[in-house]
Amino acid sequence: MRTWQVERRKRTRHLIELGGLVAKARIVDLTGDDRAVIYGVMLWMADKLKSEDGERARQLWAGKGKEAFAAQRPASAHDGI
């Protein structure tokens, strides 16, 4: 397989995973699949991250994300099994 094909597949997988996060957070359902709203929220988030409160927002959102990922792990993952 050519290098550009490998890179394209990596990029495609990455974009699919990001879309999965949007779905997992129920953003699609909550916005009625309104792409303008979803894009607007992402632009607002980008502006927030670029602001003077950006680091605080990043830490807060990272904490919420980590908690949500941990809550979704199967029980055996929590037990180290």
Helices and strands as residue ranges (DSSP letters): H 3-24, H 27-31, H 35-50, H 54-72, H 75-79
